[in-house]
């Protein structure tokens, strides 16, 4: 079985869904802990993805500036 690669937009969508569930009191206490843990993992993933993307964009910009010289 292959593991699906999580996309940034999917992670954000899942976090938003969890937030909606929490705000609407849809979760019992057992689910709440699990959902908060999952949201934390997703937010960490998103932060890392944004950091990586920022670094890659900066490398491209630096390379473009170097090429102009």
PDB file of N, H, CA, C and O in Angstrom:
ATOM      1  N   UNK A   1       0.850  -1.183   0.000  1.00  0.00           N
ATOM      2  CA  UNK A   1       0.000   0.000   0.000  1.00  0.00           C
ATOM      3  C   UNK A   1       0.895   1.246   0.000  1.00  0.00           C
ATOM      4  O   UNK A   1       1.823   1.332   0.804  1.00  0.00           O
ATOM      5  N   UNK A   2       0.633   2.194  -0.875  1.00  0.00           N
ATOM      6  H   UNK A   2      -0.121   2.124  -1.528  1.00  0.00           H
ATOM      7  CA  UNK A   2       1.423   3.415  -0.938  1.00  0.00           C
ATOM      8  C   UNK A   2       0.805   4.469  -0.037  1.00  0.00           C
ATOM      9  O   UNK A   2      -0.415   4.567   0.096  1.00  0.00           O
ATOM     10  N   UNK A   3       1.680   5.256   0.578  1.00  0.00           N
ATOM     11  H   UNK A   3       2.671   5.177   0.469  1.00  0.00           H
ATOM     12  CA  UNK A   3       1.232   6.315   1.465  1.00  0.00           C
ATOM     13  C   UNK A   3       1.044   7.589   0.649  1.00  0.00           C
ATOM     14  O   UNK A   3       1.940   7.985  -0.096  1.00  0.00           O
ATOM     15  N   UNK A   4      -0.104   8.228   0.783  1.00  0.00           N
ATOM     16  H   UNK A   4      -0.832   7.907   1.388  1.00  0.00           H
ATOM     17  CA  UNK A   4      -0.402   9.451   0.053  1.00  0.00           C
ATOM     18  C   UNK A   4       0.399  10.608   0.649  1.00  0.00           C
ATOM     19  O   UNK A   4       0.466  10.765   1.868  1.00  0.00           O
ATOM     20  N   UNK A   5       0.996  11.403  -0.213  1.00  0.00           N
ATOM     21  H   UNK A   5       0.941  11.276  -1.203  1.00  0.00           H
ATOM     22  CA  UNK A   5       1.732  12.568   0.228  1.00  0.00           C
ATOM     23  C   UNK A   5       0.746  13.689   0.547  1.00  0.00           C
ATOM     24  O   UNK A   5      -0.087  14.060  -0.280  1.00  0.00           O
ATOM     25  N   UNK A   6       0.858  14.209   1.743  1.00  0.00           N
ATOM     26  H   UNK A   6       1.535  13.907   2.415  1.00  0.00           H
ATOM     27  CA  UNK A   6      -0.030  15.276   2.188  1.00  0.00           C
ATOM     28  C   UNK A   6       0.352  16.582   1.507  1.00  0.00           C
ATOM     29  O   UNK A   6       1.532  16.924   1.423  1.00  0.00           O
ATOM     30  N   UNK A   7      -0.629  17.293   1.031  1.00  0.00           N
ATOM     31  H   UNK A   7      -1.587  17.015   1.100  1.00  0.00           H
ATOM     32  CA  UNK A   7      -0.410  18.600   0.423  1.00  0.00           C
ATOM     33  C   UNK A   7      -0.745  19.683   1.436  1.00  0.00           C
ATOM     34  O   UNK A   7      -1.565  19.480   2.332  1.00  0.00           O
ATOM     35  N   UNK A   8      -0.108  20.824   1.285  1.00  0.00           N
ATOM     36  H   UNK A   8       0.558  20.989   0.557  1.00  0.00           H
ATOM     37  CA  UNK A   8      -0.322  21.955   2.183  1.00  0.00           C
ATOM     38  C   UNK A   8      -1.798  22.324   2.253  1.00  0.00           C
ATOM     39  O   UNK A   8      -2.346  22.508   3.340  1.00  0.00           O
ATOM     40  N   UNK A   9      -2.440  22.432   1.095  1.00  0.00           N
ATOM     41  H   UNK A   9      -1.996  22.283   0.211  1.00  0.00           H
ATOM     42  CA  UNK A   9      -3.847  22.842   1.069  1.00  0.00           C
ATOM     43  C   UNK A   9      -4.747  21.831   1.777  1.00  0.00           C
ATOM     44  O   UNK A   9      -5.733  22.210   2.409  1.00  0.00           O
ATOM     45  N   UNK A  10      -4.413  20.563   1.674  1.00  0.00           N
ATOM     46  H   UNK A  10      -3.612  20.254   1.161  1.00  0.00           H
ATOM     47  CA  UNK A  10      -5.192  19.522   2.358  1.00  0.00           C
ATOM     48  C   UNK A  10      -5.005  19.621   3.873  1.00  0.00           C
ATOM     49  O   UNK A  10      -5.952  19.437   4.637  1.00  0.00           O
ATOM     50  N   UNK A  11      -3.782  19.913   4.294  1.00  0.00           N
ATOM     51  H   UNK A  11      -3.012  20.063   3.673  1.00  0.00           H
ATOM     52  CA  UNK A  11      -3.512  20.051   5.725  1.00  0.00           C
ATOM     53  C   UNK A  11      -4.277  21.234   6.303  1.00  0.00           C
ATOM     54  O   UNK A  11      -4.884  21.126   7.368  1.00  0.00           O
ATOM     55  N   UNK A  12      -4.248  22.357   5.602  1.00  0.00           N
ATOM     56  H   UNK A  12      -3.755  22.444   4.736  1.00  0.00           H
ATOM     57  CA  UNK A  12      -4.977  23.546   6.063  1.00  0.00           C
ATOM     58  C   UNK A  12      -6.474  23.261   6.124  1.00  0.00           C
ATOM     59  O   UNK A  12      -7.146  23.651   7.079  1.00  0.00           O
ATOM     60  N   UNK A  13      -6.988  22.588   5.117  1.00  0.00           N
ATOM     61  H   UNK A  13      -6.442  22.271   4.341  1.00  0.00           H
ATOM     62  CA  UNK A  13      -8.410  22.249   5.084  1.00  0.00           C
ATOM     63  C   UNK A  13      -8.792  21.368   6.281  1.00  0.00           C
ATOM     64  O   UNK A  13      -9.840  21.564   6.895  1.00  0.00           O
ATOM     65  N   UNK A  14      -7.941  20.408   6.598  1.00  0.00           N
ATOM     66  H   UNK A  14      -7.089  20.248   6.099  1.00  0.00           H
ATOM     67  CA  UNK A  14      -8.219  19.523   7.735  1.00  0.00           C
ATOM     68  C   UNK A  14      -8.162  20.294   9.050  1.00  0.00           C
ATOM     69  O   UNK A  14      -8.989  20.069   9.934  1.00  0.00           O
ATOM     70  N   UNK A  15      -7.199  21.199   9.188  1.00  0.00           N
ATOM     71  H   UNK A  15      -6.528  21.382   8.470  1.00  0.00           H
ATOM     72  CA  UNK A  15      -7.112  22.020  10.399  1.00  0.00           C
ATOM     73  C   UNK A  15      -8.380  22.865  10.541  1.00  0.00           C
ATOM     74  O   UNK A  15      -8.941  22.966  11.632  1.00  0.00           O
ATOM     75  N   UNK A  16      -8.825  23.463   9.453  1.00  0.00           N
ATOM     76  H   UNK A  16      -8.369  23.381   8.567  1.00  0.00           H
ATOM     77  CA  UNK A  16     -10.044  24.278   9.497  1.00  0.00           C
ATOM     78  C   UNK A  16     -11.257  23.446   9.904  1.00  0.00           C
ATOM     79  O   UNK A  16     -12.117  23.917  10.649  1.00  0.00           O
ATOM     80  N   UNK A  17     -11.321  22.229   9.421  1.00  0.00           N
ATOM     81  H   UNK A  17     -10.623  21.847   8.816  1.00  0.00           H
ATOM     82  CA  UNK A  17     -12.423  21.336   9.785  1.00  0.00           C
ATOM     83  C   UNK A  17     -12.375  21.021  11.282  1.00  0.00           C
ATOM     84  O   UNK A  17     -13.405  21.026  11.956  1.00  0.00           O
ATOM     85  N   UNK A  18     -11.192  20.752  11.788  1.00  0.00           N
ATOM     86  H   UNK A  18     -10.355  20.749  11.240  1.00  0.00           H
ATOM     87  CA  UNK A  18     -11.031  20.468  13.220  1.00  0.00           C
ATOM     88  C   UNK A  18     -11.454  21.681  14.046  1.00  0.00           C
ATOM     89  O   UNK A  18     -12.154  21.540  15.048  1.00  0.00           O
ATOM     90  N   UNK A  19     -11.033  22.861  13.626  1.00  0.00           N
ATOM     91  H   UNK A  19     -10.464  22.975  12.812  1.00  0.00           H
ATOM     92  CA  UNK A  19     -11.410  24.089  14.340  1.00  0.00           C
ATOM     93  C   UNK A  19     -12.925  24.248  14.357  1.00  0.00           C
ATOM     94  O   UNK A  19     -13.504  24.570  15.394  1.00  0.00           O
ATOM     95  N   UNK A  20     -13.565  24.025  13.224  1.00  0.00           N
ATOM     96  H   UNK A  20     -13.095  23.763  12.381  1.00  0.00           H
ATOM     97  CA  UNK A  20     -15.031  24.110  13.155  1.00  0.00           C
ATOM     98  C   UNK A  20     -15.687  23.129  14.118  1.00  0.00           C
ATOM     99  O   UNK A  20     -16.657  23.473  14.793  1.00  0.00           O
ATOM    100  N   UNK A  21     -15.164  21.911  14.183  1.00  0.00           N
ATOM    101  H   UNK A  21     -14.376  21.630  13.635  1.00  0.00           H
ATOM    102  CA  UNK A  21     -15.718  20.899  15.086  1.00  0.00           C
ATOM    103  C   UNK A  21     -15.557  21.320  16.540  1.00  0.00           C
ATOM    104  O   UNK A  21     -16.465  21.133  17.349  1.00  0.00           O
ATOM    105  N   UNK A  22     -14.408  21.886  16.869  1.00  0.00           N
ATOM    106  H   UNK A  22     -13.671  22.039  16.212  1.00  0.00           H
ATOM    107  CA  UNK A  22     -14.162  22.339  18.239  1.00  0.00           C
ATOM    108  C   UNK A  22     -15.097  23.494  18.583  1.00  0.00           C
ATOM    109  O   UNK A  22     -15.717  23.498  19.647  1.00  0.00           O
ATOM    110  N   UNK A  23     -15.199  24.464  17.694  1.00  0.00           N
ATOM    111  H   UNK A  23     -14.695  24.461  16.830  1.00  0.00           H
ATOM    112  CA  UNK A  23     -16.032  25.639  17.949  1.00  0.00           C
ATOM    113  C   UNK A  23     -17.518  25.310  18.060  1.00  0.00           C
ATOM    114  O   UNK A  23     -18.262  25.984  18.773  1.00  0.00           O
ATOM    115  N   UNK A  24     -17.943  24.259  17.344  1.00  0.00           N
ATOM    116  H   UNK A  24     -17.339  23.712  16.765  1.00  0.00           H
ATOM    117  CA  UNK A  24     -19.360  23.899  17.382  1.00  0.00           C
ATOM    118  C   UNK A  24     -19.668  22.849  18.452  1.00  0.00           C
ATOM    119  O   UNK A  24     -20.784  22.335  18.527  1.00  0.00           O
ATOM    120  N   UNK A  25     -18.669  22.539  19.275  1.00  0.00           N
ATOM    121  H   UNK A  25     -17.762  22.956  19.214  1.00  0.00           H
ATOM    122  CA  UNK A  25     -18.834  21.557  20.355  1.00  0.00           C
ATOM    123  C   UNK A  25     -19.296  20.191  19.862  1.00  0.00           C
ATOM    124  O   UNK A  25     -20.058  19.507  20.546  1.00  0.00           O
ATOM    125  N   UNK A  26     -18.838  19.792  18.677  1.00  0.00           N
ATOM    126  H   UNK A  26     -18.220  20.347  18.121  1.00  0.00           H
ATOM    127  CA  UNK A  26     -19.200  18.494  18.098  1.00  0.00           C
ATOM    128  C   UNK A  26     -18.428  17.333  18.716  1.00  0.00           C
ATOM    129  O   UNK A  26     -18.826  16.178  18.570  1.00  0.00           O
ATOM    130  N   UNK A  27     -17.340  17.627  19.398  1.00  0.00           N
ATOM    131  H   UNK A  27     -17.017  18.566  19.516  1.00  0.00           H
ATOM    132  CA  UNK A  27     -16.433  16.578  19.854  1.00  0.00           C
ATOM    133  C   UNK A  27     -16.624  16.294  21.340  1.00  0.00           C
ATOM    134  O   UNK A  27     -16.810  17.205  22.147  1.00  0.00           O
ATOM    135  N   UNK A  28     -16.574  15.008  21.678  1.00  0.00           N
ATOM    136  H   UNK A  28     -16.422  14.268  21.023  1.00  0.00           H
ATOM    137  CA  UNK A  28     -16.531  14.688  23.108  1.00  0.00           C
ATOM    138  C   UNK A  28     -15.082  14.792  23.572  1.00  0.00           C
ATOM    139  O   UNK A  28     -14.183  14.994  22.755  1.00  0.00           O
ATOM    140  N   UNK A  29     -14.855  14.659  24.849  1.00  0.00           N
ATOM    141  H   UNK A  29     -15.585  14.495  25.512  1.00  0.00           H
ATOM    142  CA  UNK A  29     -13.532  14.901  25.422  1.00  0.00           C
ATOM    143  C   UNK A  29     -12.466  13.957  24.848  1.00  0.00           C
ATOM    144  O   UNK A  29     -11.318  14.362  24.665  1.00  0.00           O
ATOM    145  N   UNK A  30     -12.838  12.704  24.563  1.00  0.00           N
ATOM    146  H   UNK A  30     -13.771  12.375  24.711  1.00  0.00           H
ATOM    147  CA  UNK A  30     -11.871  11.764  24.000  1.00  0.00           C
ATOM    148  C   UNK A  30     -11.463  12.164  22.587  1.00  0.00           C
ATOM    149  O   UNK A  30     -10.288  12.085  22.228  1.00  0.00           O
ATOM    150  N   UNK A  31     -12.420  12.586  21.802  1.00  0.00           N
ATOM    151  H   UNK A  31     -13.374  12.650  22.094  1.00  0.00           H
ATOM    152  CA  UNK A  31     -12.131  13.024  20.431  1.00  0.00           C
ATOM    153  C   UNK A  31     -11.349  14.336  20.436  1.00  0.00           C
ATOM    154  O   UNK A  31     -10.493  14.561  19.581  1.00  0.00           O
ATOM    155  N   UNK A  32     -11.647  15.189  21.399  1.00  0.00           N
ATOM    156  H   UNK A  32     -12.342  15.005  22.094  1.00  0.00           H
ATOM    157  CA  UNK A  32     -11.007  16.497  21.475  1.00  0.00           C
ATOM    158  C   UNK A  32      -9.490  16.363  21.568  1.00  0.00           C
ATOM    159  O   UNK A  32      -8.758  17.037  20.843  1.00  0.00           O
ATOM    160  N   UNK A  33      -9.026  15.506  22.448  1.00  0.00           N
ATOM    161  H   UNK A  33      -9.620  14.958  23.037  1.00  0.00           H
ATOM    162  CA  UNK A  33      -7.583  15.298  22.603  1.00  0.00           C
ATOM    163  C   UNK A  33      -6.964  14.810  21.302  1.00  0.00           C
ATOM    164  O   UNK A  33      -5.918  15.301  20.878  1.00  0.00           O
ATOM    165  N   UNK A  34      -7.612  13.847  20.678  1.00  0.00           N
ATOM    166  H   UNK A  34      -8.462  13.447  21.022  1.00  0.00           H
ATOM    167  CA  UNK A  34      -7.106  13.292  19.422  1.00  0.00           C
ATOM    168  C   UNK A  34      -7.072  14.355  18.324  1.00  0.00           C
ATOM    169  O   UNK A  34      -6.096  14.448  17.580  1.00  0.00           O
ATOM    170  N   UNK A  35      -8.127  15.148  18.222  1.00  0.00           N
ATOM    171  H   UNK A  35      -8.920  15.073  18.827  1.00  0.00           H
ATOM    172  CA  UNK A  35      -8.195  16.176  17.181  1.00  0.00           C
ATOM    173  C   UNK A  35      -7.179  17.286  17.406  1.00  0.00           C
ATOM    174  O   UNK A  35      -6.585  17.789  16.452  1.00  0.00           O
ATOM    175  N   UNK A  36      -6.979  17.668  18.658  1.00  0.00           N
ATOM    176  H   UNK A  36      -7.462  17.260  19.433  1.00  0.00           H
ATOM    177  CA  UNK A  36      -5.991  18.705  18.947  1.00  0.00           C
ATOM    178  C   UNK A  36      -4.594  18.201  18.619  1.00  0.00           C
ATOM    179  O   UNK A  36      -3.772  18.949  18.090  1.00  0.00           O
ATOM    180  N   UNK A  37      -4.323  16.950  18.925  1.00  0.00           N
ATOM    181  H   UNK A  37      -4.991  16.342  19.355  1.00  0.00           H
ATOM    182  CA  UNK A  37      -3.022  16.358  18.586  1.00  0.00           C
ATOM    183  C   UNK A  37      -2.836  16.359  17.064  1.00  0.00           C
ATOM    184  O   UNK A  37      -1.766  16.718  16.570  1.00  0.00           O
ATOM    185  N   UNK A  38      -3.858  15.965  16.333  1.00  0.00           N
ATOM    186  H   UNK A  38      -4.727  15.674  16.734  1.00  0.00           H
ATOM    187  CA  UNK A  38      -3.784  15.938  14.871  1.00  0.00           C
ATOM    188  C   UNK A  38      -3.579  17.346  14.311  1.00  0.00           C
ATOM    189  O   UNK A  38      -2.763  17.541  13.410  1.00  0.00           O
ATOM    190  N   UNK A  39      -4.310  18.321  14.838  1.00  0.00           N
ATOM    191  H   UNK A  39      -4.972  18.162  15.570  1.00  0.00           H
ATOM    192  CA  UNK A  39      -4.159  19.703  14.374  1.00  0.00           C
ATOM    193  C   UNK A  39      -2.740  20.198  14.620  1.00  0.00           C
ATOM    194  O   UNK A  39      -2.172  20.901  13.784  1.00  0.00           O
ATOM    195  N   UNK A  40      -2.172  19.840  15.751  1.00  0.00           N
ATOM    196  H   UNK A  40      -2.633  19.269  16.430  1.00  0.00           H
ATOM    197  CA  UNK A  40      -0.798  20.228  16.067  1.00  0.00           C
ATOM    198  C   UNK A  40       0.181  19.642  15.054  1.00  0.00           C
ATOM    199  O   UNK A  40       1.092  20.334  14.600  1.00  0.00           O
ATOM    200  N   UNK A  41      -0.003  18.376  14.701  1.00  0.00           N
ATOM    201  H   UNK A  41      -0.743  17.814  15.071  1.00  0.00           H
ATOM    202  CA  UNK A  41       0.859  17.730  13.700  1.00  0.00           C
ATOM    203  C   UNK A  41       0.716  18.412  12.344  1.00  0.00           C
ATOM    204  O   UNK A  41       1.704  18.639  11.646  1.00  0.00           O
ATOM    205  N   UNK A  42      -0.513  18.735  11.982  1.00  0.00           N
ATOM    206  H   UNK A  42      -1.315  18.550  12.549  1.00  0.00           H
ATOM    207  CA  UNK A  42      -0.763  19.384  10.695  1.00  0.00           C
ATOM    208  C   UNK A  42      -0.152  20.778  10.647  1.00  0.00           C
ATOM    209  O   UNK A  42       0.424  21.174   9.633  1.00  0.00           O
ATOM    210  N   UNK A  43      -0.277  21.518  11.739  1.00  0.00           N
ATOM    211  H   UNK A  43      -0.745  21.197  12.562  1.00  0.00           H
ATOM    212  CA  UNK A  43       0.293  22.859  11.782  1.00  0.00           C
ATOM    213  C   UNK A  43       1.813  22.817  11.714  1.00  0.00           C
ATOM    214  O   UNK A  43       2.430  23.679  11.089  1.00  0.00           O
ATOM    215  N   UNK A  44       2.415  21.832  12.346  1.00  0.00           N
ATOM    216  H   UNK A  44       1.914  21.131  12.854  1.00  0.00           H
ATOM    217  CA  UNK A  44       3.866  21.660  12.263  1.00  0.00           C
ATOM    218  C   UNK A  44       4.269  21.372  10.813  1.00  0.00           C
ATOM    219  O   UNK A  44       5.239  21.937  10.308  1.00  0.00           O
ATOM    220  N   UNK A  45       3.522  20.497  10.155  1.00  0.00           N
ATOM    221  H   UNK A  45       2.734  20.039  10.564  1.00  0.00           H
ATOM    222  CA  UNK A  45       3.783  20.182   8.749  1.00  0.00           C
ATOM    223  C   UNK A  45       3.700  21.452   7.894  1.00  0.00           C
ATOM    224  O   UNK A  45       4.569  21.702   7.059  1.00  0.00           O
ATOM    225  N   UNK A  46       2.650  22.248   8.110  1.00  0.00           N
ATOM    226  H   UNK A  46       1.944  22.045   8.789  1.00  0.00           H
ATOM    227  CA  UNK A  46       2.461  23.471   7.323  1.00  0.00           C
ATOM    228  C   UNK A  46       3.601  24.465   7.558  1.00  0.00           C
ATOM    229  O   UNK A  46       4.094  25.088   6.619  1.00  0.00           O
ATOM    230  N   UNK A  47       4.008  24.603   8.807  1.00  0.00           N
ATOM    231  H   UNK A  47       3.607  24.097   9.570  1.00  0.00           H
ATOM    232  CA  UNK A  47       5.104  25.513   9.133  1.00  0.00           C
ATOM    233  C   UNK A  47       6.386  25.084   8.431  1.00  0.00           C
ATOM    234  O   UNK A  47       7.101  25.914   7.869  1.00  0.00           O
ATOM    235  N   UNK A  48       6.674  23.789   8.466  1.00  0.00           N
ATOM    236  H   UNK A  48       6.093  23.115   8.923  1.00  0.00           H
ATOM    237  CA  UNK A  48       7.876  23.274   7.804  1.00  0.00           C
ATOM    238  C   UNK A  48       7.795  23.472   6.294  1.00  0.00           C
ATOM    239  O   UNK A  48       8.785  23.829   5.655  1.00  0.00           O
ATOM    240  N   UNK A  49       6.617  23.238   5.728  1.00  0.00           N
ATOM    241  H   UNK A  49       5.813  22.948   6.246  1.00  0.00           H
ATOM    242  CA  UNK A  49       6.421  23.401   4.285  1.00  0.00           C
ATOM    243  C   UNK A  49       6.630  24.866   3.882  1.00  0.00           C
ATOM    244  O   UNK A  49       7.279  25.147   2.875  1.00  0.00           O
ATOM    245  N   UNK A  50       6.087  25.782   4.658  1.00  0.00           N
ATOM    246  H   UNK A  50       5.559  25.553   5.477  1.00  0.00           H
ATOM    247  CA  UNK A  50       6.253  27.206   4.367  1.00  0.00           C
ATOM    248  C   UNK A  50       7.718  27.617   4.471  1.00  0.00           C
ATOM    249  O   UNK A  50       8.213  28.377   3.639  1.00  0.00           O
ATOM    250  N   UNK A  51       8.405  27.119   5.487  1.00  0.00           N
ATOM    251  H   UNK A  51       8.003  26.502   6.162  1.00  0.00           H
ATOM    252  CA  UNK A  51       9.820  27.445   5.671  1.00  0.00           C
ATOM    253  C   UNK A  51      10.648  26.926   4.483  1.00  0.00           C
ATOM    254  O   UNK A  51      11.496  27.643   3.951  1.00  0.00           O
ATOM    255  N   UNK A  52      10.395  25.686   4.078  1.00  0.00           N
ATOM    256  H   UNK A  52       9.707  25.104   4.510  1.00  0.00           H
ATOM    257  CA  UNK A  52      11.101  25.104   2.940  1.00  0.00           C
ATOM    258  C   UNK A  52      10.834  25.918   1.669  1.00  0.00           C
ATOM    259  O   UNK A  52      11.756  26.214   0.909  1.00  0.00           O
ATOM    260  N   UNK A  53       9.586  26.271   1.449  1.00  0.00           N
ATOM    261  H   UNK A  53       8.837  26.031   2.066  1.00  0.00           H
ATOM    262  CA  UNK A  53       9.216  27.036   0.256  1.00  0.00           C
ATOM    263  C   UNK A  53       9.900  28.403   0.266  1.00  0.00           C
ATOM    264  O   UNK A  53      10.398  28.864  -0.761  1.00  0.00           O
ATOM    265  N   UNK A  54       9.918  29.041   1.424  1.00  0.00           N
ATOM    266  H   UNK A  54       9.513  28.668   2.258  1.00  0.00           H
ATOM    267  CA  UNK A  54      10.585  30.339   1.543  1.00  0.00           C
ATOM    268  C   UNK A  54      12.066  30.227   1.181  1.00  0.00           C
ATOM    269  O   UNK A  54      12.601  31.078   0.470  1.00  0.00           O
ATOM    270  N   UNK A  55      12.721  29.183   1.669  1.00  0.00           N
ATOM    271  H   UNK A  55      12.287  28.492   2.247  1.00  0.00           H
ATOM    272  CA  UNK A  55      14.134  28.976   1.356  1.00  0.00           C
ATOM    273  C   UNK A  55      14.342  28.746  -0.143  1.00  0.00           C
ATOM    274  O   UNK A  55      15.275  29.290  -0.733  1.00  0.00           O
ATOM    275  N   UNK A  56      13.486  27.951  -0.746  1.00  0.00           N
ATOM    276  H   UNK A  56      12.728  27.509  -0.267  1.00  0.00           H
ATOM    277  CA  UNK A  56      13.609  27.659  -2.175  1.00  0.00           C
ATOM    278  C   UNK A  56      13.400  28.914  -3.014  1.00  0.00           C
ATOM    279  O   UNK A  56      14.127  29.149  -3.979  1.00  0.00           O
ATOM    280  N   UNK A  57      12.413  29.714  -2.648  1.00  0.00           N
ATOM    281  H   UNK A  57      11.823  29.523  -1.864  1.00  0.00           H
ATOM    282  CA  UNK A  57      12.156  30.959  -3.380  1.00  0.00           C
ATOM    283  C   UNK A  57      13.360  31.892  -3.243  1.00  0.00           C
ATOM    284  O   UNK A  57      13.772  32.524  -4.216  1.00  0.00           O
ATOM    285  N   UNK A  58      13.920  31.977  -2.044  1.00  0.00           N
ATOM    286  H   UNK A  58      13.586  31.464  -1.254  1.00  0.00           H
ATOM    287  CA  UNK A  58      15.086  32.835  -1.838  1.00  0.00           C
ATOM    288  C   UNK A  58      16.275  32.366  -2.673  1.00  0.00           C
ATOM    289  O   UNK A  58      17.008  33.189  -3.220  1.00  0.00           O
ATOM    290  N   UNK A  59      16.471  31.056  -2.775  1.00  0.00           N
ATOM    291  H   UNK A  59      15.875  30.388  -2.330  1.00  0.00           H
ATOM    292  CA  UNK A  59      17.548  30.519  -3.613  1.00  0.00           C
ATOM    293  C   UNK A  59      17.350  30.915  -5.069  1.00  0.00           C
ATOM    294  O   UNK A  59      18.305  31.281  -5.753  1.00  0.00           O
ATOM    295  N   UNK A  60      16.127  30.843  -5.537  1.00  0.00           N
ATOM    296  H   UNK A  60      15.350  30.546  -4.981  1.00  0.00           H
ATOM    297  CA  UNK A  60      15.820  31.210  -6.929  1.00  0.00           C
ATOM    298  C   UNK A  60      16.097  32.693  -7.152  1.00  0.00           C
ATOM    299  O   UNK A  60      16.701  33.074  -8.155  1.00  0.00           O
ATOM    300  N   UNK A  61      15.656  33.523  -6.220  1.00  0.00           N
ATOM    301  H   UNK A  61      15.165  33.214  -5.405  1.00  0.00           H
ATOM    302  CA  UNK A  61      15.884  34.966  -6.334  1.00  0.00           C
ATOM    303  C   UNK A  61      17.379  35.269  -6.326  1.00  0.00           C
ATOM    304  O   UNK A  61      17.861  36.065  -7.132  1.00  0.00           O
ATOM    305  N   UNK A  62      18.112  34.631  -5.412  1.00  0.00           N
ATOM    306  H   UNK A  62      17.721  33.984  -4.758  1.00  0.00           H
ATOM    307  CA  UNK A  62      19.560  34.839  -5.348  1.00  0.00           C
ATOM    308  C   UNK A  62      20.234  34.420  -6.651  1.00  0.00           C
ATOM    309  O   UNK A  62      21.137  35.101  -7.136  1.00  0.00           O
ATOM    310  N   UNK A  63      19.793  33.302  -7.212  1.00  0.00           N
ATOM    311  H   UNK A  63      19.059  32.748  -6.818  1.00  0.00           H
ATOM    312  CA  UNK A  63      20.371  32.813  -8.470  1.00  0.00           C
ATOM    313  C   UNK A  63      20.067  33.782  -9.620  1.00  0.00           C
ATOM    314  O   UNK A  63      20.928  34.037 -10.463  1.00  0.00           O
ATOM    315  N   UNK A  64      18.868  34.308  -9.652  1.00  0.00           N
ATOM    316  H   UNK A  64      18.169  34.101  -8.967  1.00  0.00           H
ATOM    317  CA  UNK A  64      18.491  35.261 -10.694  1.00  0.00           C
ATOM    318  C   UNK A  64      19.354  36.524 -10.587  1.00  0.00           C
ATOM    319  O   UNK A  64      19.814  37.061 -11.595  1.00  0.00           O
ATOM    320  N   UNK A  65      19.565  36.987  -9.358  1.00  0.00           N
ATOM    321  H   UNK A  65      19.191  36.551  -8.539  1.00  0.00           H
ATOM    322  CA  UNK A  65      20.385  38.168  -9.164  1.00  0.00           C
ATOM    323  C   UNK A  65      21.834  37.915  -9.550  1.00  0.00           C
ATOM    324  O   UNK A  65      22.503  38.786 -10.107  1.00  0.00           O
ATOM    325  N   UNK A  66      22.302  36.731  -9.252  1.00  0.00           N
ATOM    326  H   UNK A  66      21.759  36.024  -8.799  1.00  0.00           H
ATOM    327  CA  UNK A  66      23.669  36.341  -9.619  1.00  0.00           C
ATOM    328  C   UNK A  66      23.825  36.281 -11.141  1.00  0.00           C
ATOM    329  O   UNK A  66      24.851  36.691 -11.684  1.00  0.00           O
ATOM    330  N   UNK A  67      22.812  35.774 -11.812  1.00  0.00           N
ATOM    331  H   UNK A  67      21.979  35.441 -11.371  1.00  0.00           H
ATOM    332  CA  UNK A  67      22.846  35.660 -13.262  1.00  0.00           C
ATOM    333  C   UNK A  67      22.841  37.029 -13.956  1.00  0.00           C
ATOM    334  O   UNK A  67      23.343  37.171 -15.071  1.00  0.00           O
ATOM    335  N   UNK A  68      22.272  38.024 -13.287  1.00  0.00           N
ATOM    336  H   UNK A  68      21.865  37.909 -12.381  1.00  0.00           H
ATOM    337  CA  UNK A  68      22.219  39.375 -13.859  1.00  0.00           C
ATOM    338  C   UNK A  68      23.568  40.073 -13.811  1.00  0.00           C
ATOM    339  O   UNK A  68      23.787  41.034 -14.549  1.00  0.00           O
ATOM    340  N   UNK A  69      24.459  39.623 -12.975  1.00  0.00           N
ATOM    341  H   UNK A  69      24.281  38.842 -12.376  1.00  0.00           H
ATOM    342  CA  UNK A  69      25.773  40.288 -12.819  1.00  0.00           C
ATOM    343  C   UNK A  69      26.703  39.968 -13.964  1.00  0.00           C
ATOM    344  O   UNK A  69      27.838  40.444 -13.988  1.00  0.00           O
TER     345      UNK A  69
END
